[in-house]
Amino acid sequence: MNLKTNYFGLLILILTSCNKEQKYVPNGLIKLTENELILRAKNQESIDFEKISYKNEKGEVFTLDSVRNFPKTNEWIFDRYANEKGIIKELIIRKATPKDKELLAKIQQAYNYEPPIQLIDIDCDKKAEILEAIYLLDQNMRSSDNHEDYDPKIDRQNLTKVVSLIEKCGMPTTKEVNTIWLVLQHADNENRKKYFPLLKKAAYNGYLTKSKIAIMEDRILMTDGKPQIYGSQITENRETKKWEIYDLKDPKFVDKRRAKVGLKPLKEYTKDFDVQFNIKQEQ
């Protein structure tokens, strides 16, 4: 079977423990740099898994079949070694550092890269109608439980309209800003971070709830590979298919932080996902 998948997919395979005393280094091969990894991901380069050697830092060899059977996690990372032609020949597994986890997030973002938004003409006098139509498009395609109606092209079209509206007409006020938040929450992280300060200002002025700002901040941090603050981001474990709380900063104080932005205790929130959160909270 010829397995070819996207560049990000191979980054999160767990194998075995590493020997910190003496580490194996492939002979005659060059380790790809961070910039090279990001560029290859941006170009959506694929890898033929059947033509690569898999080893740990001891130099121990693993078969492709054994690699397939290990659970996926961002606690481990592959260092990629290529020959003089730039063809990857060996993947070396090792324990991921915090910097590595940020790199994994950057690679994922690069793989999901979208070209800059090309602004379109917007009639500012009709912004309320435009945003209402955008809201309906966003929600209608997400109404199905199995997401059969979901179309990423619609998200992109909505984002184009929203960015064009912000740039030409300014950030809307009152309830209209909620549609802006919704579209950016479903957008790429670059645009989300770009307009996040404007949404925070809208919340400060009372046009948007603090809870929505908190949820977006968690989404930004998660996408950047950093711990979230409020515990709003629940992710599905690829192996168990069960929901889990994404990495959380200072979990014993999370309810205190959530209360400040109008969110209910995390233990209550996670019940909807059949996830238990039993860490004792401190004030």
VOBA-1610 file (N, C-alpha, C; in pm, whole numbers, padded with zeros to 5 digits, always signed):
BEGIN
Met+00085-00119+00000Met+00000+00000+00000Met+00088+00124+00000Asn+00069+00214-00092Asn+00151+00333-00104Asn+00089+00446-00025Leu+00144+00474+00095Leu+00087+00576+00181Leu+00151+00711+00151Lys+00068+00802+00105Lys+00113+00939+00088Lys+00011+01029+00154Thr+00057+01104+00255Thr-00034+01194+00324Thr+00032+01329+00337Asn-00040+01425+00393Asn+00016+01559+00403Asn+00133+01562+00499Tyr+00211+01669+00488Tyr+00336+01680+00562Tyr+00313+01688+00711Phe+00200+01747+00751Phe+00174+01760+00895Phe+00139+01627+00957Gly+00076+01539+00881Gly+00028+01414+00937Gly+00136+01328+00998Leu+00259+01334+00945Leu+00364+01245+00993Leu+00435+01301+01115Leu+00400+01423+01157Leu+00474+01488+01263Leu+00439+01436+01401Ile+00322+01370+01415Ile+00272+01342+01550Ile+00256+01194+01577Leu+00358+01118+01541Leu+00359+00973+01568Leu+00448+00944+01687Ile+00397+00870+01785Ile+00475+00836+01905Ile+00540+00700+01887Leu+00666+00690+01932Leu+00734+00562+01919Leu+00786+00512+02053Thr+00904+00553+02093Thr+00967+00493+02209Thr+01055+00593+02280Ser+01110+00556+02394Ser+01193+00648+02470Ser+01327+00671+02403Cys+01390+00783+02444Cys+01515+00823+02378Cys+01634+00810+02472Asn+01751+00784+02417Asn+01873+00777+02495Asn+01939+00914+02494Lys+01941+00981+02611Lys+01993+01117+02617Lys+02145+01121+02620Glu+02209+01007+02646Glu+02354+01006+02658Glu+02422+01004+02522Gln+02375+00923+02433Gln+02438+00911+02302Gln+02329+00901+02196Lys+02321+01001+02111Lys+02214+01007+02014Lys+02263+00973+01873Tyr+02183+00898+01805Tyr+02216+00856+01669Tyr+02196+00972+01572Val+02293+00987+01479Val+02283+01088+01374Val+02306+01018+01240Pro+02212+01029+01145Pro+02228+00963+01015Pro+02355+01009+00944Asn+02424+00916+00883Asn+02548+00946+00811Asn+02517+00993+00668Gly+02575+01106+00630Gly+02561+01154+00493Gly+02430+01224+00463Leu+02349+01247+00564Leu+02222+01315+00545Leu+02220+01447+00621Ile+02135+01539+00577Ile+02127+01671+00636Ile+01990+01691+00702Lys+01991+01739+00826Lys+01867+01764+00897Lys+01798+01889+00842Leu+01670+01877+00813Leu+01596+01991+00761Leu+01577+02096+00870Thr+01593+02223+00834Thr+01578+02331+00929Thr+01431+02365+00949Glu+01402+02448+01049Glu+01265+02490+01076Glu+01205+02561+00954Asn+01283+02650+00893Asn+01233+02723+00776Asn+01202+02629+00659Glu+01289+02528+00642Glu+01267+02432+00534Glu+01140+02350+00559Leu+01118+02312+00684Leu+00998+02235+00717Leu+00872+02315+00691Ile+00874+02441+00731Ile+00757+02527+00712Ile+00732+02551+00564Leu+00839+02573+00487Leu+00823+02596+00343Leu+00765+02473+00275Arg+00812+02354+00312Arg+00761+02231+00251Arg+00614+02210+00288Ala+00580+02244+00410Ala+00440+02231+00452Ala+00353+02329+00375Lys+00404+02451+00358Lys+00329+02554+00284Lys+00305+02510+00139Asn+00402+02439+00084Asn+00388+02388-00053Asn+00311+02256-00057Gln+00266+02211+00062Gln+00187+02089+00075Gln+00256+01968+00011Glu+00386+01958+00039Glu+00461+01844-00013Glu+00421+01717+00061Ser+00414+01609-00010Ser+00380+01480+00049Ser+00505+01392+00057Ile+00496+01289+00139Ile+00608+01198+00158Ile+00561+01056+00135Asp+00643+00978+00067Asp+00614+00837+00047Asp+00668+00760+00167Phe+00580+00723+00258Phe+00622+00659+00383Phe+00697+00529+00361Glu+00672+00460+00249Glu+00731+00329+00227Glu+00877+00337+00183Lys+00925+00458+00154Lys+01062+00474+00107Lys+01150+00546+00209Ile+01107+00544+00335Ile+01178+00615+00441Ile+01214+00519+00554Ser+01329+00544+00618Ser+01370+00466+00735Ser+01322+00538+00861Tyr+01274+00460+00959Tyr+01225+00515+01085Tyr+01314+00465+01199Lys+01369+00560+01277Lys+01458+00522+01387Lys+01432+00613+01507Asn+01480+00568+01624Asn+01478+00656+01740Asn+01618+00711+01760Glu+01639+00782+01871Glu+01769+00846+01892Glu+01879+00748+01928Lys+01842+00622+01950Lys+01943+00517+01969Lys+01988+00457+01837Gly+01914+00492+01730Gly+01944+00433+01600Gly+01869+00304+01575Glu+01777+00269+01667Glu+01698+00148+01651Glu+01595+00167+01540Val+01581+00067+01456Val+01496+00076+01338Val+01355+00028+01369Phe+01256+00095+01310Phe+01116+00056+01323Phe+01057+00037+01184Thr+00971-00061+01172Thr+00905-00084+01044Thr+00790+00014+01028Leu+00745+00031+00906Leu+00632+00119+00879Leu+00507+00067+00948Asp+00490-00065+00950Asp+00372-00122+01015Asp+00370-00090+01164Ser+00486-00095+01228Ser+00490-00063+01371Ser+00462+00085+01394Val+00509+00169+01304Val+00484+00312+01316Val+00335+00342+01306Arg+00267+00271+01215Arg+00123+00294+01196Arg+00044+00264+01322Asn+00093+00172+01404Asn+00016+00125+01518Asn+00036+00208+01644Phe+00126+00305+01641Phe+00146+00388+01759Phe+00046+00502+01762Pro-00001+00539+01883Pro-00095+00651+01893Pro-00030+00782+01855Lys-00111+00878+01814Lys-00061+01009+01771Lys-00067+01107+01887Thr+00040+01186+01899Thr+00045+01286+02005Thr+00149+01390+01970Asn+00133+01513+02021Asn+00234+01616+01995Asn+00344+01614+02100Glu+00350+01505+02180Glu+00456+01491+02278Glu+00585+01440+02214Trp+00576+01396+02089Trp+00692+01345+02017Trp+00700+01412+01881Ile+00822+01416+01827Ile+00841+01482+01698Ile+00944+01405+01616Phe+00932+01413+01485Phe+01028+01355+01394Phe+01126+01461+01347Asp+01255+01434+01358Asp+01356+01512+01288Asp+01372+01449+01150Arg+01371+01532+01047Arg+01375+01480+00910Arg+01512+01501+00848Tyr+01566+01396+00792Tyr+01699+01401+00731Tyr+01687+01370+00582Ala+01747+01457+00501Ala+01737+01443+00356Ala+01875+01427+00293Asn+01877+01373+00171Asn+02003+01361+00098Asn+02035+01492+00027Glu+02140+01491-00054Glu+02184+01614-00121Glu+02081+01668-00219Lys+01987+01584-00261Lys+01883+01628-00353Lys+01759+01679-00280Gly+01765+01678-00148Gly+01652+01727-00070Gly+01544+01623-00047Ile+01573+01498-00081Ile+01475+01391-00063Ile+01489+01332+00078Ile+01381+01329+00152Ile+01385+01278+00289Ile+01407+01127+00288Lys+01507+01084+00365Lys+01544+00943+00370Lys+01524+00880+00508Glu+01538+00960+00614Glu+01523+00906+00749Glu+01442+01001+00836Leu+01363+00943+00924Leu+01288+01018+01024Leu+01332+00968+01162Ile+01379+01058+01246Ile+01429+01022+01379Ile+01332+01076+01484Ile+01275+00985+01564Ile+01179+01024+01666Ile+01250+01068+01794Arg+01199+01173+01856Arg+01251+01217+01985Arg+01142+01289+02063Lys+01167+01309+02191Lys+01072+01378+02278Lys+01064+01524+02235Ala+00942+01576+02223Ala+00922+01714+02179Ala+00942+01811+02295Thr+01012+01918+02268Thr+01029+02027+02365Thr+00916+02127+02344Pro+00897+02222+02438Pro+00796+02327+02416Pro+00816+02401+02285Lys+00942+02424+02247Lys+00969+02491+02119Lys+00926+02404+02002Asp+00947+02272+02015Asp+00904+02180+01910Asp+00752+02185+01892Lys+00679+02195+02003Lys+00533+02200+01995Lys+00486+02324+01924Glu+00557+02435+01946Glu+00524+02558+01873Glu+00555+02540+01725Leu+00662+02467+01695Leu+00697+02440+01556Leu+00590+02355+01489Leu+00540+02254+01560Leu+00433+02171+01505Leu+00312+02256+01467Ala+00280+02352+01554Ala+00166+02441+01526Ala+00195+02527+01403Lys+00319+02576+01391Lys+00355+02658+01275Lys+00346+02577+01146Ile+00389+02451+01154Ile+00384+02365+01035Ile+00240+02338+00995Gln+00155+02314+01093Gln+00014+02292+01063Gln-00047+02416+00998Gln-00013+02533+01053Gln-00063+02657+00995Gln-00012+02675+00853Ala+00116+02640+00831Ala+00174+02654+00698Ala+00104+02561+00599Tyr+00076+02439+00645Tyr+00008+02343+00557Tyr-00132+02393+00522Asn-00196+02462+00617Asn-00330+02516+00594Asn-00326+02658+00540Tyr-00210+02699+00489Tyr-00190+02836+00442Tyr-00293+02876+00337Glu-00344+02995+00355Glu-00434+03054+00258Glu-00371+03184+00209Pro-00381+03214+00080Pro-00325+03340+00030Pro-00395+03459+00093Pro-00330+03575+00094Pro-00392+03694+00153Pro-00529+03723+00093Ile-00616+03777+00175Ile-00751+03812+00129Ile-00744+03923+00024Gln-00811+03900-00085Gln-00826+04004-00188Gln-00955+04080-00158Leu-00941+04207-00119Leu-01057+04286-00080Leu-01155+04303-00195Ile-01281+04303-00162Ile-01388+04322-00261Ile-01467+04447-00224Asp-01547+04494-00319Asp-01630+04612-00294Asp-01742+04578-00195Ile-01761+04665-00099Ile-01865+04648+00002Ile-01945+04777+00014Asp-02076+04765+00014Asp-02164+04879+00035Asp-02185+04894+00186Cys-02120+04992+00245Cys-02127+05009+00391Cys-02269+05037+00439Asp-02352+05093+00354Asp-02491+05121+00392Asp-02572+04992+00408Lys-02518+04881+00352Lys-02590+04754+00360Lys-02517+04651+00446Lys-02431+04700+00535Lys-02349+04607+00614Lys-02435+04517+00702Ala-02546+04568+00753Ala-02633+04484+00837Ala-02690+04368+00756Glu-02732+04394+00635Glu-02787+04289+00548Glu-02678+04189+00510Ile-02560+04242+00481Ile-02448+04156+00441Ile-02410+04062+00554Leu-02401+04115+00675Leu-02363+04033+00789Leu-02471+03932+00826Glu-02596+03967+00809Glu-02704+03873+00836Glu-02696+03755+00739Ala-02668+03784+00612Ala-02655+03677+00511Ala-02534+03588+00543Ile-02424+03650+00588Ile-02305+03574+00624Ile-02334+03482+00742Tyr-02403+03534+00841Tyr-02437+03455+00959Tyr-02518+03331+00920Leu-02618+03349+00836Leu-02703+03237+00795Leu-02623+03133+00718Leu-02532+03177+00631Leu-02449+03084+00556Leu-02361+03002+00650Asp-02300+03070+00746Asp-02212+03003+00842Asp-02287+02898+00922Gln-02403+02935+00974Gln-02476+02846+01063Gln-02549+02733+00989Asn-02602+02763+00874Asn-02678+02661+00800Asn-02591+02542+00761Met-02465+02570+00723Met-02381+02457+00681Met-02322+02383+00801Arg-02343+02437+00923Arg-02295+02370+01043Arg-02409+02311+01125Ser-02528+02316+01070Ser-02645+02267+01143Ser-02655+02115+01145Ser-02593+02050+01047Ser-02597+01904+01039Ser-02498+01843+01137Asp-02542+01740+01209Asp-02456+01674+01309Asp-02334+01610+01245Asn-02348+01560+01126Asn-02234+01494+01061Asn-02158+01588+00966His-02196+01715+00967His-02126+01818+00890His-02119+01787+00740Glu-02219+01718+00689Glu-02220+01686+00546Glu-02231+01812+00460Asp-02293+01916+00515Asp-02314+02039+00438Asp-02198+02137+00453Tyr-02099+02101+00532Tyr-01988+02195+00553Tyr-01907+02213+00426Asp-01877+02339+00393Asp-01801+02372+00274Asp-01697+02478+00310Pro-01568+02446+00310Pro-01466+02544+00346Pro-01463+02665+00253Lys-01513+02648+00131Lys-01517+02761+00038Lys-01610+02870+00089Ile-01717+02829+00157Ile-01810+02927+00213Ile-01743+03005+00325Asp-01666+02935+00409Asp-01591+03004+00515Asp-01497+03107+00454Arg-01433+03069+00345Arg-01338+03161+00281Arg-01412+03282+00221Gln-01525+03257+00158Gln-01604+03366+00102Gln-01654+03460+00212Asn-01700+03401+00322Asn-01746+03482+00435Asn-01633+03567+00492Leu-01514+03505+00503Leu-01399+03577+00556Leu-01362+03694+00464Thr-01367+03671+00334Thr-01336+03777+00238Thr-01430+03896+00255Lys-01558+03866+00272Lys-01657+03973+00291Lys-01636+04046+00422Val-01609+03971+00528Val-01590+04031+00660Val-01465+04119+00663Val-01354+04069+00612Val-01231+04148+00610Val-01249+04273+00525Ser-01314+04259+00411Ser-01338+04374+00324Ser-01426+04477+00394Leu-01524+04428+00468Leu-01614+04517+00541Leu-01538+04592+00652Ile-01456+04521+00727Ile-01379+04585+00834Ile-01286+04692+00777Glu-01216+04655+00670Glu-01117+04746+00612Glu-01182+04870+00550Lys-01300+04855+00495Lys-01365+04968+00427Lys-01459+05045+00519Cys-01532+04973+00604Cys-01638+05036+00684Cys-01604+05048+00832Gly-01498+04980+00876Gly-01465+04979+01018Gly-01537+04866+01090Met-01499+04840+01214Met-01560+04733+01292Met-01704+04770+01328Pro-01800+04685+01295Pro-01940+04712+01329Pro-01960+04720+01480Thr-02071+04779+01519Thr-02105+04787+01660Thr-02234+04710+01685Thr-02283+04715+01806Thr-02402+04642+01850Thr-02392+04494+01814Lys-02503+04431+01785Lys-02506+04286+01764Lys-02436+04244+01635Glu-02413+04338+01544Glu-02349+04303+01417Glu-02209+04246+01436Val-02140+04291+01544Val-02003+04247+01566Val-01997+04098+01599Asn-02105+04041+01643Asn-02107+03898+01675Asn-02085+03812+01552Thr-02134+03856+01439Thr-02110+03782+01315Thr-01963+03790+01276Ile-01902+03907+01297Ile-01759+03922+01271Ile-01681+03823+01356Trp-01716+03815+01484Trp-01648+03721+01574Trp-01664+03578+01524Leu-01784+03541+01483Leu-01813+03405+01440Leu-01729+03367+01319Val-01721+03455+01221Val-01646+03425+01099Val-01496+03415+01130Leu-01444+03506+01212Leu-01302+03501+01246Leu-01268+03381+01333Gln-01362+03337+01415Gln-01342+03217+01496Gln-01325+03095+01406His-01388+03096+01290His-01378+02985+01195His-01272+03008+01087Ala-01196+03117+01101Ala-01099+03154+00998Ala-00960+03100+01030Asp-00862+03134+00948Asp-00723+03098+00974Asp-00670+03184+01089Asn-00566+03137+01155Asn-00518+03203+01275Asn-00455+03340+01246Glu-00400+03356+01127Glu-00336+03482+01092Glu-00438+03596+01093Asn-00552+03573+01025Asn-00656+03676+01023Asn-00723+03689+01159Arg-00735+03578+01231Arg-00796+03583+01364Arg-00713+03672+01456Lys-00580+03655+01453Lys-00493+03735+01539Lys-00489+03882+01494Lys-00498+03903+01365Lys-00491+04039+01312Lys-00606+04126+01365Tyr-00727+04068+01368Tyr-00843+04148+01405Tyr-00888+04125+01550Phe-00815+04041+01621Phe-00849+04015+01761Phe-00849+04143+01847Pro-00750+04232+01832Pro-00752+04356+01912Pro-00878+04439+01889Leu-00931+04441+01767Leu-01053+04517+01739Leu-01173+04453+01808Leu-01174+04320+01813Leu-01283+04251+01883Leu-01274+04274+02033Lys-01153+04277+02087Lys-01136+04306+02230Lys-01187+04446+02262Lys-01160+04539+02173Lys-01209+04676+02192Lys-01361+04679+02188Ala-01419+04601+02097Ala-01565+04594+02087Ala-01625+04537+02216Ala-01556+04438+02275Ala-01602+04381+02402Ala-01591+04484+02514Tyr-01483+04559+02513Tyr-01464+04664+02615Tyr-01575+04768+02607Asn-01622+04795+02485Asn-01728+04893+02465Asn-01867+04833+02484Gly-01872+04703+02514Gly-01999+04639+02544Gly-02073+04582+02425Tyr-02008+04574+02309Tyr-02074+04521+02189Tyr-02056+04370+02174Leu-01967+04313+02256Leu-01937+04170+02247Leu-01908+04121+02388Thr-01948+03999+02419Thr-01926+03948+02554Thr-01780+03913+02577Lys-01738+03925+02703Lys-01602+03887+02740Lys-01578+03738+02719Ser-01683+03659+02733Ser-01669+03514+02717Ser-01627+03479+02574Lys-01680+03551+02475Lys-01642+03523+02336Lys-01497+03560+02310Ile-01452+03667+02373Ile-01312+03705+02360Ile-01223+03598+02421Ala-01264+03545+02536Ala-01188+03439+02601Ala-01180+03314+02514Ile-01291+03278+02454Ile-01295+03159+02368Ile-01205+03177+02246Met-01206+03297+02188Met-01119+03321+02073Met-00973+03322+02114Glu-00944+03377+02231Glu-00805+03377+02278Glu-00755+03234+02296Asp-00839+03147+02351Asp-00802+03005+02363Asp-00776+02943+02227Arg-00861+02975+02129Arg-00844+02919+01994Arg-00712+02964+01933Ile-00678+03091+01953Ile-00551+03144+01901Ile-00433+03072+01965Leu-00437+03057+02097Leu-00327+02992+02168Leu-00313+02846+02126Met-00424+02776+02114Met-00420+02635+02075Met-00359+02621+01936Thr-00402+02705+01843Thr-00351+02696+01706Thr-00203+02730+01699Asp-00156+02812+01794Asp-00014+02845+01801Asp+00066+02741+01880Gly-00002+02635+01926Gly+00067+02530+01999Gly+00099+02566+02143Lys+00026+02661+02200Lys+00049+02707+02337Lys-00069+02667+02426Pro-00047+02655+02558Pro-00156+02619+02649Pro-00267+02724+02646Gln-00391+02678+02651Gln-00503+02771+02657Gln-00522+02822+02799Ile-00604+02926+02814Ile-00622+02991+02943Ile-00753+02953+03010Tyr-00860+02942+02932Tyr-00994+02927+02989Tyr-01053+02786+02973Gly-00985+02699+02904Gly-01032+02561+02890Gly-01147+02543+02793Ser-01166+02638+02703Ser-01280+02630+02611Ser-01257+02535+02494Gln-01131+02502+02466Gln-01099+02421+02350Gln-01091+02273+02386Ile-01185+02197+02333Ile-01190+02052+02353Ile-01156+01985+02221Thr-01060+01895+02223Thr-01015+01830+02101Thr-01042+01680+02106Glu-01053+01620+01990Glu-01080+01476+01981Glu-00949+01399+01971Asn-00932+01301+02058Asn-00816+01214+02052Asn-00825+01129+01926Arg-00723+01132+01843Arg-00727+01064+01713Arg-00739+00912+01728Glu-00685+00859+01838Glu-00685+00714+01856Glu-00810+00665+01927Thr-00844+00728+02040Thr-00958+00682+02120Thr-01090+00735+02069Lys-01083+00841+01985Lys-01203+00908+01934Lys-01284+00974+02045Lys-01220+00995+02159Lys-01287+01060+02271Lys-01239+01205+02282Trp-01325+01287+02343Trp-01293+01429+02359Trp-01202+01449+02480Glu-01110+01546+02468Glu-01017+01578+02575Glu-01001+01729+02584Ile-00968+01777+02703Ile-00939+01920+02720Ile-00800+01947+02663Tyr-00792+02042+02572Tyr-00660+02078+02518Tyr-00573+02135+02631Asp-00443+02123+02615Asp-00344+02166+02715Asp-00384+02298+02781Leu-00387+02297+02915Leu-00443+02409+02992Leu-00340+02467+03087Lys-00328+02599+03087Lys-00236+02669+03175Lys-00293+02677+03317Asp-00210+02644+03416Asp-00250+02652+03558Asp-00393+02605+03580Pro-00422+02477+03558Pro-00560+02428+03565Pro-00628+02448+03699Lys-00554+02459+03808Lys-00617+02475+03939Lys-00677+02613+03960Phe-00648+02706+03868Phe-00705+02840+03877Phe-00800+02871+03762Val-00833+02770+03681Val-00910+02795+03560Val-01050+02848+03589Asp-01116+02797+03692Asp-01252+02844+03722Asp-01252+02990+03765Lys-01147+03032+03832Lys-01135+03172+03872Lys-01125+03261+03748Arg-01047+03216+03651Arg-01033+03292+03527Arg-01164+03291+03448Arg-01229+03175+03444Arg-01354+03163+03369Arg-01463+03253+03429Ala-01468+03260+03562Ala-01570+03342+03627Ala-01555+03489+03590Lys-01432+03534+03572Lys-01409+03675+03540Lys-01462+03713+03402Val-01477+03614+03315Val-01525+03644+03179Val-01666+03589+03155Gly-01730+03546+03263Gly-01869+03503+03251Gly-01889+03360+03203Leu-01791+03275+03222Leu-01802+03135+03183Leu-01830+03048+03306Lys-01910+02945+03289Lys-01940+02856+03400Lys-01820+02769+03433Pro-01818+02706+03551Pro-01706+02620+03589Pro-01674+02516+03482Leu-01548+02487+03467Leu-01504+02397+03360Leu-01564+02258+03374Lys-01582+02213+03498Lys-01639+02080+03520Lys-01778+02070+03460Glu-01856+02177+03468Glu-01990+02178+03411Glu-01984+02187+03258Tyr-01892+02268+03208Tyr-01878+02287+03064Tyr-01840+02156+02993Thr-01750+02080+03055Thr-01699+01960+02988Thr-01798+01844+02989Lys-01903+01854+03070Lys-02003+01748+03073Lys-02067+01729+02935Asp-02082+01839+02861Asp-02144+01831+02729Asp-02062+01747+02632Phe-01933+01729+02663Phe-01844+01651+02576Phe-01810+01515+02638Asp-01877+01483+02749Asp-01850+01359+02821Asp-01703+01353+02864Val-01653+01469+02909Val-01515+01480+02956Val-01516+01516+03104Gln-01436+01448+03183Gln-01431+01476+03326Gln-01317+01572+03357Phe-01348+01669+03442Phe-01245+01761+03490Phe-01257+01767+03642Asn-01162+01707+03711Asn-01173+01691+03856Asn-01061+01758+03934Ile-00991+01852+03871Ile-00881+01919+03941Ile-00938+02019+04041Lys-00897+02006+04167Lys-00946+02094+04273Lys-00909+02238+04244Gln-01004+02327+04257Gln-00982+02467+04223Gln-00939+02549+04344Glu-00850+02644+04319Glu-00802+02736+04421Glu-00847+02877+04386Gln-00867+02956+04487Gln-00911+03095+04468Gln-00793+03191+04471
//
